[in-house]
Amino acid sequence: MGNDKENLINKIANCIEIQDMEKTAAEQKKVLKLASTMLKVAAEDIKGLNQKVASLESEISSYKKEKELAVKKDKVDNLTDSMFNKGLIKKSDIKSKKDELMKIASDALDVMEDTINRIPVKTANEGLSDLTFLYQGNNIKGKENLNSALEEYVK
């Protein structure tokens, strides 16, 4: 350890142009004091830089979380829009569905998004063919759609 200290002192002495460390005790004390001061300043600088690095790492982590939250929110918005367009939820349920989906892990949202994307868009057929009702005495055998019932009635 003593040899390392002497080597460090000699390096610092060379930097400040003191060639012969054996000249006087006063010069040696002066160099030691200067070296000690330089080491303290360097230690303080390192400490300050380490604190700045820790602060920046915390800031980066915060930005990453904000970005992940924004990406998840966009995914949830698209998913609920898709669910509404496909007739899986009502317009009045969109907000509560968004709140529910924000609590789900991103991986689960990916699976759900894939599943929802595989469901065909619900389209209403034009005309009256999809409207069905019980006809003539509520007889199940007589169940027809509205269009054919009207045609039968008009005949």
Buried (B, 14 or more C-beta within 10 A) or exposed (E): EEEEEEEEBBEBBEEEEBEEBEEEEEBBEBBBEBBEEBEEEEEEEEEEEEEEEEEEEEEEEEEEEEEEEEEBEEBBEEBBEBBBEBEBBEEEBBEEBBEEBEEBEEEEBEEBBEEBEEEEEEEEEEEEEEEBEEBEEEEEEEEBBBBEBEEEEEE
